[in-house]
Amino acid sequence: MRIEAAMLAGTHWLNAALHRLGVTQPGKDVFHTYLLTVNEYRRLCVADEEMVRALSEIEDLRPPYVRGNHAGAQAAAERADALLTAIRRKATSGN
């Protein structure tokens, strides 16, 4: 649940930051980084690589730990929480 929640919240924080920066328009939200074209992913990384890559990493935790049953789920959830904290701090800092 923590990984899934971090992914959802991280997506909202990323979209808010990208809209504020004028990189994306309301109505053109990122849903999952893995659904972006390569060029769009790169363009968004230019705008804020730290947040985009953090969300990507959270998304990568989902298949093995949310949909799968791999060992280490607690550590993965803690990593997702830390990545979400980084996204939120960056999104709310205005930088």
Secondary structure as UniProt FT lines:
FT   HELIX           2..21
FT   TURN            26..27
FT   HELIX           33..35
FT   HELIX           38..62
FT   HELIX           63..67
FT   HELIX           73..93
//
